Structures are given as structure tokens and as C-alpha cells.
Amino acid sequence: MYITDEVNLIIHDMSYIRHECKVNKIPPDKKKKIYVLATVKRMVDTSHIPKYNGCPHCLSEYNTFDFTKLFR
């Protein structure tokens, strides 16, 4: 099962949750459950609006980092 953070647009993997994810600090009304990995892949895709990102701690294979932010 996966949990989306609707505030920060981050998807967390609940089977590999880490302390750094801070899932318990997400407000209950801003959480959404996802049960299928295909849905997660579709939400992380660049054409999906809003664009979600994988958590760097528990779902790092779907985390995309914008390297242009380093030079701003």
C-alpha cells in the first residue's frame, strides 16, 4: 500500500516506511491510499498533473531530483 501526501505531493511506500519519512505528521485529511503500483507509476510520470514525486527514503526508485535547483 502507498500513501500520498497531498500537501507536498510525495508518495510513500508503507511496506518500507522509514523514520525520515515523517508520515505521522501528514494531516489525516491530506492523505490518500493507493493500492496498486501501476497507479503510483502513472502519478509519478511527467505528464500527470499535479506531478507527484517518490519519497527519497522509502520510494527512492521513483524520486526525481531537479538538479537545476542547485544553480538557482
N, C-alpha and C positions, 0 to 999 in steps of 0.2 A: 504494500500500500504506500502511496505517496501523499504528501501534504503540500498544498500550495500556500504561500504567504502572499495574500492579495495586496499587502501594503508595499513590500519590497520586490514583488514579482519573482520570488525564488521558490523552487520546488525541492522538497526534502524527501529522501528515501527513509521510510520509517523502519525498514529492516536493518539499516546500518546507521542509525542516528548517533551523533556524537555530542559531547557537551558543548562544543563550539557552535553548534547549530542554533542553540537557544530557541528551540521550538516551543518551549513552555512560555515564552514571552510574547508569542503571537496572540493577539486577541481572538477569542473564540468566534466572533462574527466575521473575522477576516481569514479564516481557514477554510480550505476546500479539500475534500478527499478525492483522490484519483486511484483507481484500482488497476488500470491497465498501462503497461509500459508504452504501448503504441500511442496512447493519448499524451504521455509525457514527451515523447519524441516529436509529436506534432506541435505541442505548445512551445518547445524549445527551438523549433525551426524558425528561420529568419523571416519567413513570410507571415507568421502568426502575429495577430495584433490583439492584445498587447504582447510583447515579446518577453517570455519568461526565461529564466536562467537557472541552471542546476546549481545546487549548493556546492561550494568548493570543498566542503568537508565530507559530506555524505553522498553526493551525487556528482563527483568531480568529472566523470566522463561526459557530462552534458553541460559543464560550466564553460562559458566562453568569456575570455577576458579581453577587453578592448585596450590594446597596447597604445593607442593614440592618446589615452587619458594620461599617460606618463609624461607626455611632452606639452601638456597644456599649462 
